[in-house]
Amino acid sequence: MRTSILDIFFPATCIFCGKEGEHCCQDCLSLVSLASHPSPLPAKSNLSGLFCATSFENRVIQKLIHSFKYPPFLRGLARPLAFLIVSHFALLDNKIYPPDIIIPTPLHKRRLKWRGYNHTELIANQLGHAFSVPVASNVLVKIKATKPQIRLNKKQRLQNMQGVFELQNKEAILGKTILLVDDVYTTGATMQECARVLRQAGTKHVFGAVVARD
């Protein structure tokens, strides 16, 4: 009830054009160009495939993701960001079969407390609804706090992610095809390390899906 009352007195408005209804209206979202092919993977990748909906160079994307992850913490942006991933899949020439499970990249409890939510989990939940696939948010956990990746170079990012993820309830992912979800893929340090942990635990395939590639 609290949310509905807030919506009445403080209706969501598009952060770009000010139109009421959503934090990003369809007209402004349509300004984002989508990739029509999967993204290339580095040699010896832990991922079986990588799908990046668009480029982080797009200023609309930059503002969407920043507003989603940092003040004003617009949780409602999970829907349009997930829509971009869904639309990207729809453009692919090759048929993409639905995964068995969707797993968001986890946040450390300290970061989760600061933000109030795991932004990748919100995107994953939207994808789960769109694809009718279960979302497992309690399988992969982040056991160590790390420095913000944005401040580090590629080598430092890789070192920063080593040994920070752990699996719970391994039986849930044995032999499964996983869709691992994050917001941005830069060096791939976070997603590659998550995929490594999942693969070592016995998953069949781990595919990565992100909103944007930097």
SEBA-870146 format. One line per 4 residues: number of its first residue (from 1); their letters; for each residue x, y, z of N, C-alpha, C. Coordinates in pm, whole numbers. Atoms other than C-alpha are relative to their C-alpha. Layout:
BEGIN
NUM> a> X Y Z X Y Z X Y Z  ...;
***
This chain:
BEGIN
1> mrts> 83 -121 0 0 0 0 86 125 0  -88 -115 -8 288 231 80 50 41 -138  -50 -29 133 425 202 -273 -106 67 -86  106 -56 82 87 275 -433 -30 144 39;
5> ildi> 23 -137 -45 41 588 -220 110 92 -51  -111 -79 52 387 713 -316 -16 24 -149  19 -14 143 304 650 -680 -105 106 -33  106 -98 23 -7 865 -646 52 142 19;
9> ffpa> -47 -135 -32 166 1164 -487 132 34 -70  -129 -22 67 507 1118 -655 11 -97 -117  -1 93 114 441 948 -991 137 -4 -68  -127 15 71 741 812 -1179 0 86 -125;
13> tcif> -15 -79 121 868 1040 -1452 128 -42 -71  -116 36 80 1112 970 -1733 116 92 35  -116 -80 -40 1460 1084 -1628 60 77 -118  -52 -70 117 1522 1207 -1983 -95 109 -50;
17> cgke> 95 -97 59 1205 1378 -2107 -105 51 98  95 -45 -100 996 1410 -1790 -140 -54 -15  133 58 20 700 1212 -1923 -38 -88 118  45 80 -114 493 1057 -1643 -30 -144 -41;
21> gehc> 34 140 22 450 683 -1609 112 -95 33  -116 85 -25 798 529 -1603 124 85 15  -127 -72 -16 1152 627 -1510 75 12 -132  -52 -13 136 1244 569 -1875 -111 -39 -96;
25> cqdc> 112 28 89 969 598 -2133 48 -76 -124  -34 80 118 958 382 -2446 63 85 -110  -57 -88 104 1037 679 -2672 149 22 25  -141 -24 -33 1364 751 -2490 80 -130 -5;
29> lslv> -68 129 5 1449 381 -2458 28 -43 -144  -17 37 140 1409 345 -2834 123 66 -62  -122 -65 49 1714 572 -2876 124 -87 17  -112 90 -25 1935 284 -2763 9 -102 -114;
33> slas> -23 98 107 2083 79 -3048 41 -134 62  -26 133 -54 2089 -295 -2980 94 -80 -89  -88 91 74 2353 -548 -3082 -83 -113 -59  73 108 66 2232 -810 -3328 79 -130 -2;
37> hpsp> -84 121 -5 2510 -1063 -3255 53 -18 142  -66 23 -130 2660 -1227 -2946 135 70 4  -130 -64 -16 2974 -1065 -2807 113 -103 -5  -115 92 2 3318 -1221 -2865 51 -27 141;
41> lpak> -55 40 -129 3477 -1407 -2577 152 -11 -8  -145 21 -1 3843 -1412 -2474 34 -149 -5  -44 140 3 4043 -1731 -2517 -9 -60 139  10 74 -126 3990 -1993 -2244 -100 64 97;
45> snls> 104 -60 -82 3677 -1821 -2121 -76 -106 79  84 88 -80 3471 -1978 -1845 -146 6 -45  135 -14 53 3159 -1866 -2030 -15 -77 -130  30 66 127 2995 -2064 -2308 -49 98 -105;
49> glfc> 46 -104 91 2862 -1744 -2461 -26 127 78  20 -129 -66 2821 -1375 -2386 -94 85 -85  99 -80 69 2527 -1154 -2475 -8 138 65  0 -139 -48 2565 -777 -2436 -101 77 -85;
53> atsf> 110 -60 75 2250 -590 -2533 43 123 -80  -37 -124 66 2420 -263 -2621 138 45 49  -130 -54 -39 2728 -44 -2574 -15 101 113  2 -94 -111 2806 149 -2259 37 141 -45;
57> enrv> -33 -132 52 2922 436 -2478 -124 86 -18  126 -72 15 2557 532 -2524 -31 78 128  22 -85 -118 2483 824 -2290 -132 -31 70  126 41 -62 2127 706 -2234 26 -117 94;
61> iqkl> -33 117 -81 2263 375 -2105 79 40 123  -82 -44 -114 2520 547 -1885 -87 61 109  87 -64 -100 2251 757 -1715 -96 -100 62  91 101 -54 2013 463 -1679 68 -84 106;
65> ihsf> -69 89 -93 2268 240 -1511 47 76 123  -44 -79 -115 2406 518 -1290 -117 30 92  118 -31 -82 2057 614 -1173 -57 -124 67  47 127 -53 1983 248 -1109 88 -47 117;
69> kypp> -96 51 -100 2297 173 -902 38 101 107  -40 -108 -91 2356 508 -732 -118 95 21  110 -94 -21 2139 789 -594 -43 62 -133  114 20 -90 1852 834 -666 -48 -144 18;
73> flrg> 36 142 -21 1846 446 -663 -138 -32 -56  130 23 64 1563 407 -913 -16 -148 -34  19 144 19 1471 40 -873 -84 -32 -122  88 23 113 1206 75 -1140 71 -10 -134;
77> larp> -76 8 125 1480 98 -1404 38 -144 -34  -29 142 29 1527 -280 -1374 -82 -47 -120  88 46 108 1235 -325 -1611 49 42 -138  -50 -36 134 1361 -117 -1908 138 -58 -30;
81> lafl> -133 58 23 1717 -248 -1859 -12 -147 -39  23 140 37 1593 -607 -1867 -64 -9 -138  65 -2 132 1379 -519 -2169 104 8 -112  -106 -11 100 1697 -428 -2357 65 -136 -24;
85> ivsh> -58 133 15 1842 -774 -2289 -95 -92 -75  101 82 68 1519 -945 -2395 -6 36 -149  6 -46 139 1511 -735 -2713 125 -42 -77  -126 46 61 1875 -822 -2783 -11 -147 -39;
89> fall> 18 141 31 1797 -1194 -2764 -92 -19 -121  96 13 110 1507 -1142 -3003 63 33 -135  -65 -39 125 1742 -991 -3263 102 -101 -49  -106 93 35 1991 -1278 -3263 -43 -94 -112;
93> dnki> 29 88 112 2012 -1484 -3579 -16 -145 46  7 139 -47 2079 -1810 -3396 -103 -12 112  103 22 -101 1809 -1959 -3177 65 -20 137  -52 11 -137 1881 -1916 -2806 -103 -77 82;
97> yppd> 91 80 -81 1728 -2187 -2592 -1 53 143  7 -50 -138 1604 -2083 -2248 90 -79 93  -84 70 -99 1843 -2165 -1962 -87 -73 101  73 68 -108 1746 -2389 -1673 -20 92 119;
101> iiip> 3 -88 -116 1824 -2125 -1412 66 133 -37  -63 -131 12 1901 -1752 -1405 62 35 135  -70 -36 -123 2160 -1640 -1150 58 141 -12  -60 -134 2 2244 -1275 -1073 138 -2 63;
105> tplh> -129 -14 -69 2600 -1177 -987 -29 59 138  36 -42 -136 2594 -1133 -609 75 124 47  -64 -112 -70 2676 -831 -394 47 -46 137  -39 24 -138 2869 -841 -70 -104 66 91;
109> krrl> 104 -49 -91 2641 -782 230 19 147 37  -25 -142 -33 2809 -448 301 -53 90 -110  49 -78 113 2732 -318 -48 -152 -9 -12  145 21 4 2384 -466 -33 -70 90 101;
113> kwrg> 58 -86 -104 2314 -277 289 2 145 -44  -12 -140 45 2436 50 135 -103 33 -108  91 -27 111 2228 19 -182 -143 -33 35  134 41 -37 1931 -156 -27 -56 -111 -87;
117> ynht> 43 107 90 1900 -410 -309 116 -39 -89  -96 45 100 2105 -615 -551 -57 35 -137  53 -49 127 2055 -437 -881 -5 -111 -106  2 108 100 2148 -746 -1087 -111 -101 30;
121> elia> 109 89 -35 1892 -950 -895 -132 52 -53  123 -59 53 1619 -706 -995 -11 -21 -150  0 26 144 1721 -740 -1360 -28 -147 -26  19 144 17 1739 -1119 -1325 -146 -39 22;
125> nqlg> 141 31 -27 1387 -1128 -1178 -89 38 -119  75 -42 118 1255 -936 -1478 22 -98 -115  -29 98 106 1430 -1179 -1715 -68 -133 29  67 124 -37 1296 -1475 -1522 -148 3 -34;
129> hafs> 142 -16 34 944 -1342 -1566 -20 -5 -152  13 -6 145 1000 -1274 -1937 21 -136 -65  -34 129 59 1149 -1618 -2009 -65 -119 70  61 107 -81 947 -1817 -1751 105 -99 49;
133> vpva> -112 80 -51 1273 -1941 -1597 22 38 146  -24 -33 -141 1342 -1967 -1220 129 78 21  -118 -79 -39 1585 -1721 -1063 50 -51 133  -62 49 -123 1825 -1854 -801 95 106 55;
137> snvl> -81 -108 -57 1954 -1566 -591 80 -45 122  -65 48 -122 2078 -1782 -304 102 -109 -27  -97 104 35 2319 -2010 -491 142 54 0  -132 -62 9 2613 -1781 -564 5 118 96;
141> vkik> -11 -107 -99 2728 -1556 -279 139 61 -5  -128 -70 -7 3002 -1298 -241 43 5 146  -41 17 -139 3198 -1377 74 104 101 45  -101 -99 -34 3458 -1099 59 -35 134 -63;
145> atkp> 19 -134 55 3424 -724 16 118 31 -92  -105 -34 95 3623 -589 -279 0 149 -29  -7 -139 41 3738 -253 -406 -92 20 -121  82 -25 119 3508 -89 -664 81 -23 -128;
149> qirl> -72 36 122 3609 -227 -1004 30 121 -89  -13 -115 88 3567 111 -1173 134 72 19  -125 -69 -30 3887 236 -1007 124 -80 -39  -112 91 21 4106 -56 -1119 23 -28 -148;
153> nkkq> -30 42 136 4287 -159 -1437 -33 -148 -16  41 138 28 4236 -500 -1600 68 -99 94  -73 93 -87 4508 -680 -1402 -50 9 144  48 -20 -136 4388 -530 -1074 -142 -54 16;
157> rlqn> 137 51 -6 4026 -621 -1155 -1 -151 14  -8 145 -7 4119 -984 -1210 45 -45 139  -49 32 -134 4313 -995 -882 -104 29 106  101 -44 -95 4033 -814 -702 -113 -102 16;
161> mqgv> 112 93 1 3784 -1089 -792 37 -143 40  -43 137 -29 3990 -1395 -702 -47 -45 138  41 61 -126 3834 -1615 -435 -107 73 78  100 -78 -74 3546 -1382 -350 -141 -58 -10;
165> felq> 133 59 18 3254 -1600 -463 -2 -144 51  16 134 -55 3122 -1916 -305 -139 -52 -35  128 60 34 2844 -2160 -386 -70 -58 122  85 67 -97 2559 -2269 -165 -101 -84 -79;
169> nkea> 98 85 67 2317 -2550 -255 46 -39 -140  -58 38 128 2537 -2693 -531 -91 -93 -80  88 95 69 2276 -2958 -611 -94 72 -97  96 -73 83 2056 -2688 -762 54 32 -138;
173> ilgk> -56 -40 129 2300 -2621 -1046 72 -115 -71  -68 114 62 2444 -2967 -1122 -62 -34 -135  46 35 133 2419 -3035 -1494 -92 100 -64  94 -101 49 2219 -2717 -1549 69 99 -94;
177> till> -45 -112 82 2253 -2446 -1812 -41 129 70  21 -120 -81 2291 -2114 -1632 8 125 -87  -14 -134 55 2224 -1760 -1750 44 90 114  -59 -84 -103 2450 -1537 -1540 -21 146 -39;
181> vddv> 43 -136 34 2327 -1177 -1525 80 106 75  -66 -116 -60 2515 -852 -1464 -45 124 -77  42 -122 69 2469 -490 -1564 98 41 -111  -100 -45 97 2798 -405 -1741 115 -101 -6;
185> yttg> -116 85 21 3077 -618 -1888 113 89 -49  -115 -82 39 3412 -436 -1895 118 -91 -32  -107 98 22 3712 -664 -1849 -53 -142 11  57 134 -19 3486 -954 -1758 46 -68 126;
189> atmq> -58 63 -119 3666 -1015 -1429 -107 -59 92  105 48 -90 3349 -1046 -1220 -74 -119 -60  79 106 62 3151 -1257 -1464 83 -126 -26  -86 117 25 3445 -1482 -1554 26 -77 130;
193> ecar> -25 67 -127 3515 -1555 -1188 -126 -72 49  126 66 -36 3149 -1629 -1118 -20 -126 -83  17 115 90 3138 -1858 -1420 97 -112 35  -99 101 -38 3456 -2036 -1307 -50 -81 120;
197> vlrq> 51 67 -119 3302 -2115 -968 -117 -91 -36  116 79 41 2981 -2237 -1131 41 -123 -81  -45 112 82 3162 -2453 -1385 69 -107 84  -68 96 -87 3381 -2613 -1120 -98 -80 86;
201> agtk> 101 67 -82 3067 -2703 -927 -86 -97 -80  71 100 78 2929 -2903 -1219 -112 48 -88  102 -47 95 2712 -2679 -1434 34 -49 -140  -21 44 137 2667 -2782 -1796 55 114 -84;
205> hvfg> -42 -119 74 2696 -2436 -1950 -29 123 85  26 -130 -62 2723 -2080 -1820 6 106 -110  7 -110 96 2609 -1802 -2052 -13 131 78  8 -130 -64 2653 -1438 -1959 -93 93 -75;
209> avva> 88 -100 62 2395 -1166 -2023 13 130 78  -13 -130 -64 2450 -798 -1952 -74 104 -83  64 -111 72 2286 -470 -2044 97 60 -99  -93 -73 85 2600 -311 -2184 142 -50 13;
213> rd> -143 30 0 2958 -378 -2279 78 130 -8  -79 -123 -7 3211 -111 -2189 127 -16 -83;
***
